[in-house]
Amino acid sequence: MTPPDPIALALILARILEQLGVSYCIGGSVASSVYGEVRTTLDVEFVADLDPTHVDAFVAAVEPDFHVVDEAIRRAIDDRSSFNLIHEEMLVKADVYVPPDDPTHLEQLARSRRIALRSEPGSEVELASPEDVVIHKLRWYEMGGQVSDRQWRDVLGVLKVQSPTLDLRYLERAAVVLGLSELLARARSVTD
């Protein structure tokens, strides 16, 4: 058995999505660790703008190494929801979110940044912007009843490390749209 390596998993799936011409970005704990404080994780979160024409090729590309259910992928595309894959050797899970067809989510994909996850060549991937990482971590924190220390620490870590370069206008606008202004203000008061 190969040891769990979420970065290796992220690189594998990023290359597959790129070969298929699918717009994507990596978010979640991988992104918050790149932009903020490093923490361990055993999963990877992707936003991927998959459509029905991608399913057969995507399944064929991942099937040798992943447990995948093509019907779950088709349902996620139809519902604009999510599905997951599990790498059978590493036992690492990837959650793939098919974004709603709205300006907020499409802007998130457009705002992604090409960043190397490792020091070696060829480890560049599309990573959600730090602002979008903060917003999505705040959403998860809110949806979880504001009790997840892990989500809150991720938010604070990104705000603290990235504060000099954050697009505050975008961050505040997104927080208003999603009803997260008070949480964002609270997080910023801790890190300013």
C-alpha positions as MATLAB code, in Angstrom:
seq = 'MTPPDPIALALILARILEQLGVSYCIGGSVASSVYGEVRTTLDVEFVADLDPTHVDAFVAAVEPDFHVVDEAIRRAIDDRSSFNLIHEEMLVKADVYVPPDDPTHLEQLARSRRIALRSEPGSEVELASPEDVVIHKLRWYEMGGQVSDRQWRDVLGVLKVQSPTLDLRYLERAAVVLGLSELLARARSVTD';
ca = [
       0.000    0.000    0.000;
       1.217    3.475   -0.912;
       1.226    5.963    1.983;
      -1.508    8.646    1.862;
      -0.345   11.646   -0.137;
      -3.063   14.225   -0.857;
      -0.654   16.341   -2.913;
       0.123   13.401   -5.213;
      -3.620   12.796   -5.554;
      -4.214   16.465   -6.375;
      -1.529   16.335   -9.066;
      -2.944   13.153  -10.629;
      -6.484   14.525  -10.862;
      -5.332   17.973  -11.993;
      -3.457   16.428  -14.929;
      -6.503   14.353  -15.920;
      -8.800   17.391  -15.820;
      -6.286   19.443  -17.797;
      -5.982   16.718  -20.455;
      -9.771   16.756  -20.802;
      -9.858   20.551  -21.052;
     -11.983   20.910  -17.891;
     -11.750   24.164  -15.930;
     -10.978   23.355  -12.303;
      -9.412   24.625   -9.136;
      -8.281   22.973   -5.935;
      -9.643   24.384   -2.694;
     -10.187   23.089    0.808;
      -7.387   22.144    3.153;
      -4.786   21.770    0.430;
      -5.347   25.389   -0.650;
      -5.592   26.757    2.887;
      -2.306   25.007    3.730;
      -0.605   26.615    0.735;
      -1.911   30.093    1.586;
      -1.990   29.902    5.371;
      -0.823   27.495    8.021;
       0.097   23.971    6.975;
      -2.002   21.178    8.413;
      -2.430   17.535    7.612;
      -5.333   16.372    5.533;
      -6.374   13.108    3.958;
      -8.608   14.512    1.252;
      -8.553   16.919   -1.644;
     -11.343   19.221   -2.797;
     -11.769   20.185   -6.441;
     -14.224   22.455   -8.173;
     -14.460   21.097  -11.720;
     -16.744   22.354  -14.472;
     -17.487   18.888  -15.843;
     -20.270   18.322  -18.361;
     -21.836   15.104  -19.701;
     -19.389   14.953  -22.621;
     -16.489   14.502  -20.165;
     -17.840   11.550  -18.196;
     -16.687    8.580  -20.284;
     -13.158    9.934  -20.792;
     -12.895   10.992  -17.136;
     -13.999    7.581  -15.868;
     -11.605    5.812  -18.258;
      -8.724    7.986  -17.036;
      -9.354    7.487  -13.305;
     -10.704    3.925  -13.259;
      -7.353    2.116  -13.105;
      -6.383    3.796   -9.816;
      -9.604    5.052   -8.252;
     -12.851    3.690   -6.965;
     -15.360    5.646   -9.042;
     -19.069    5.379   -9.790;
     -19.885    6.913  -13.152;
     -23.574    7.270  -12.235;
     -22.554    9.449   -9.251;
     -20.593   11.673  -11.623;
     -23.539   11.972  -14.019;
     -25.892   12.795  -11.132;
     -23.485   15.447   -9.798;
     -23.300   17.043  -13.244;
     -27.096   17.038  -13.608;
     -27.652   18.366  -10.070;
     -24.603   20.654  -10.059;
     -23.545   18.942   -6.820;
     -20.597   16.716   -5.867;
     -19.165   13.232   -6.102;
     -16.089   11.583   -4.681;
     -13.284    9.334   -5.777;
     -11.011    7.217   -3.606;
      -7.489    6.371   -4.671;
      -7.297    2.631   -4.065;
      -3.584    2.479   -3.159;
      -3.281    5.639   -1.053;
      -6.805    5.512    0.373;
      -7.107    9.255   -0.103;
     -10.453   10.768   -1.060;
     -11.111   13.511   -3.570;
     -14.363   15.452   -3.382;
     -15.261   16.971   -6.732;
     -17.832   19.785   -6.761;
     -19.541   20.620  -10.041;
     -20.237   24.341   -9.674;
     -23.642   25.900  -10.228;
     -23.825   27.817  -13.482;
     -23.824   31.235  -11.851;
     -21.486   34.231  -11.919;
     -20.164   33.710   -8.359;
     -18.925   30.184   -8.980;
     -17.684   30.883  -12.490;
     -15.724   33.836  -11.117;
     -14.095   31.498   -8.580;
     -12.765   29.336  -11.416;
     -11.606   32.409  -13.327;
      -9.794   33.749  -10.247;
      -7.804   30.560   -9.648;
      -4.020   30.809   -9.639;
      -1.396   28.543  -11.158;
       0.737   27.478   -8.204;
       3.305   24.724   -7.649;
       2.341   22.284   -4.907;
       5.869   20.899   -4.723;
       9.317   22.253   -5.543;
       9.855   19.954   -8.536;
       8.894   20.974  -12.082;
       5.467   19.895  -13.268;
       3.729   20.319   -9.925;
       1.747   23.395  -10.935;
      -2.021   23.264  -10.516;
      -4.947   25.653  -10.510;
      -5.527   26.652   -6.890;
      -8.543   28.622   -5.695;
      -7.602   32.201   -4.838;
      -6.914   32.925   -1.162;
     -10.056   35.082   -1.057;
     -12.183   32.209   -2.336;
     -10.569   29.823    0.136;
     -11.517   32.178    2.981;
     -15.091   32.528    1.706;
     -15.611   28.796    1.266;
     -14.047   27.965    4.622;
     -16.363   30.544    6.232;
     -19.344   28.906    4.485;
     -18.383   25.478    5.834;
     -17.842   26.977    9.278;
     -21.285   28.616    9.156;
     -23.023   25.493    7.812;
     -21.400   23.439   10.585;
     -22.901   25.619   13.300;
     -19.699   27.642   13.823;
     -18.112   24.884   15.909;
     -15.309   23.580   13.667;
     -12.019   24.778   15.098;
     -10.284   23.351   12.032;
     -12.297   25.460    9.558;
     -11.908   28.576   11.708;
      -8.130   28.075   12.078;
      -7.859   27.647    8.302;
      -9.689   30.961    7.772;
      -7.500   32.773   10.298;
      -4.314   31.256    8.866;
      -5.071   32.412    5.314;
      -6.128   35.892    6.477;
      -3.006   36.257    8.619;
      -0.482   35.090    6.022;
      -2.129   36.643    2.958;
      -3.378   39.920    4.487;
      -0.940   42.187    2.620;
      -2.085   40.921   -0.781;
      -5.763   40.051   -0.302;
      -8.323   41.656   -2.593;
     -10.455   43.003    0.263;
     -13.044   44.532   -2.050;
     -13.724   41.133   -3.657;
     -13.656   39.368   -0.283;
     -16.161   41.778    1.274;
     -18.434   41.692   -1.795;
     -18.489   37.873   -1.796;
     -19.185   37.854    1.945;
     -22.188   40.151    1.449;
     -23.590   37.991   -1.372;
     -23.269   34.843    0.761;
     -24.401   36.373    4.064;
     -20.989   35.976    5.688;
     -20.122   39.604    6.409;
     -20.328   39.288   10.192;
     -18.166   36.160   10.244;
     -15.613   37.760    7.940;
     -15.488   40.873   10.133;
     -14.994   38.687   13.219;
     -12.176   36.747   11.558;
     -10.485   39.940   10.355;
     -10.691   41.467   13.826;
      -8.699   38.513   15.172;
      -5.995   38.724   12.488;
      -5.619   42.518   12.028;
];
